[in-house]
């Protein structure tokens, strides 16, 4: 019998990668580590600001991956939030997340989801960098980014912590 602990399914003391009900995935392991605490980014109106690194627990290169996340902004603004991978991916600087702040209501947590084929890593460029960076562009707003769920598959699922964040 599997039990849920802090949003992660655990069976016999080990994390389960997926849980199915009637052949439909109702849980998949969150690959994004250290995401249980929201990330607040204060912009200063110039290029990339306050970039944060978010680690992945495994390399999903070439797989269909769904990102779900939520964004809250403190005031109307014309900037953008980006999440991107390093330069050693094809296509380089793949950007699955781009939120135009003009589409957000002030103080309202807005959820988003996007499914992509995760970029392939160019092994001739060196070692796999298991992280993505997140930052804001052309904004001086305070932005809260939270509930990042990176799962293998083409369906957005409710946020859960990565098992490594609970079991380690």
C-alpha positions in Angstrom: 0.0 0.0 0.0 1.4 3.4 -0.9 0.9 6.4 1.4 1.3 10.0 0.6 3.8 12.0 2.7 4.1 15.8 2.1 2.7 15.4 -1.4 5.0 12.5 -2.4 3.8 8.9 -2.7 5.9 6.5 -0.5 5.7 2.7 -0.5 7.8 0.5 1.8 9.9 3.5 2.8 10.8 4.4 -0.8 9.5 7.0 -3.2 7.2 5.9 -6.0 7.8 7.5 -9.4 4.1 7.3 -10.5 0.7 6.3 -9.2 -2.1 5.3 -11.6 -5.8 5.1 -11.1 -7.9 3.5 -13.9 -4.7 3.6 -16.1 -4.4 7.4 -15.7 -1.5 8.9 -13.9 -2.7 10.8 -10.8 0.9 11.4 -9.5 4.3 11.5 -11.1 7.5 12.2 -9.3 8.5 15.9 -9.3 12.0 16.2 -10.9 12.6 19.7 -9.6 14.4 19.7 -6.3 14.1 22.3 -3.5 10.9 23.8 -4.7 8.7 23.7 -1.6 9.6 27.2 -0.6 8.4 30.0 -3.0 11.1 31.9 -4.8 10.7 35.7 -4.5 12.6 37.8 -7.1 12.8 41.6 -6.9 13.7 43.1 -10.3 15.6 46.3 -11.0 14.3 47.1 -14.5 17.4 45.9 -16.4 18.4 42.6 -18.0 18.3 39.2 -16.1 17.8 39.8 -12.4 18.1 37.6 -9.4 18.6 34.4 -11.3 17.9 31.3 -9.2 19.1 27.8 -9.9 16.7 24.9 -9.6 18.2 21.5 -9.6 16.7 18.4 -11.4 16.8 15.0 -9.8 17.4 13.3 -13.1 18.2 14.2 -16.7 14.9 14.2 -18.7 16.7 15.0 -22.0 14.6 14.1 -25.1 11.5 13.1 -23.0 8.1 14.8 -23.0 8.0 16.9 -19.8 5.3 19.0 -18.3 6.1 22.1 -16.3 3.4 23.5 -14.0 4.0 26.5 -11.8 2.3 29.6 -10.3 3.3 33.2 -10.4 2.1 36.2 -8.3 3.2 39.8 -9.0 2.9 42.7 -6.6 1.9 45.4 -9.1 1.1 45.9 -12.8 4.3 45.7 -14.8 5.5 45.1 -18.4 8.4 42.7 -17.6 8.7 38.9 -18.2 9.6 35.9 -16.2 11.8 33.3 -17.9 13.0 29.8 -16.9 15.8 28.4 -19.1 18.4 25.7 -19.4 22.1 26.1 -19.9 23.8 26.6 -23.3 24.8 23.0 -23.7 21.4 21.9 -24.8 19.9 21.6 -28.2 18.1 23.8 -28.9 20.4 26.0 -26.9 18.8 28.0 -24.1 15.5 26.2 -24.5 12.8 28.2 -22.7 9.8 26.3 -21.6 8.6 29.1 -19.3 8.0 32.7 -20.3 5.3 34.7 -18.5 4.3 38.2 -19.7 3.5 40.2 -16.5 0.8 42.1 -18.5 -1.3 39.0 -18.4 -1.3 38.8 -14.6 -3.6 40.4 -12.0 -1.9 42.1 -9.1 -1.7 39.9 -6.0 -3.4 36.9 -7.6 -1.6 33.6 -7.7 -1.9 32.5 -11.4 -1.2 28.9 -12.4 0.4 27.9 -15.7 1.3 24.7 -17.4 3.5 23.9 -20.5 4.5 20.6 -22.1 7.7 20.4 -24.1 10.1 17.9 -25.3 13.1 18.5 -23.0 16.1 19.7 -24.9 18.9 17.1 -25.6 22.2 17.6 -23.9 25.2 18.1 -26.1 27.7 15.7 -24.4 30.6 17.1 -26.5 30.2 20.3 -24.6 31.1 18.8 -21.2 29.1 17.3 -18.3 25.3 17.5 -17.9 24.4 20.6 -15.8 21.4 19.4 -13.8 19.8 22.8 -13.3 17.6 25.4 -14.8 17.7 29.1 -14.1 14.8 31.4 -13.4 14.9 35.2 -13.5 13.0 38.3 -14.6 13.6 40.7 -17.4 12.8 44.4 -17.8 10.9 44.7 -14.5 11.2 46.2 -11.1 8.3 44.2 -9.7 8.4 41.7 -6.8 7.6 38.4 -8.3 6.7 35.2 -6.4 7.3 31.9 -8.3 6.0 28.7 -6.6 4.6 25.2 -7.0 7.1 24.2 -9.7 6.3 20.6 -10.7 8.4 19.1 -13.5 7.1 15.7 -14.4 7.7 13.2 -17.2 4.5 13.0 -19.3 2.1 15.3 -21.1 -0.3 16.0 -18.4 -0.2 18.7 -15.6 -0.6 17.2 -12.2 -1.0 18.8 -8.7 2.2 20.0 -7.1 4.1 17.6 -4.9 7.6 17.9 -3.4 10.4 15.9 -5.0 10.9 12.7 -3.0 14.6 13.6 -2.5 13.5 16.7 -0.6 11.5 14.5 1.9 13.5 11.4 2.2 17.0 12.8 2.5 
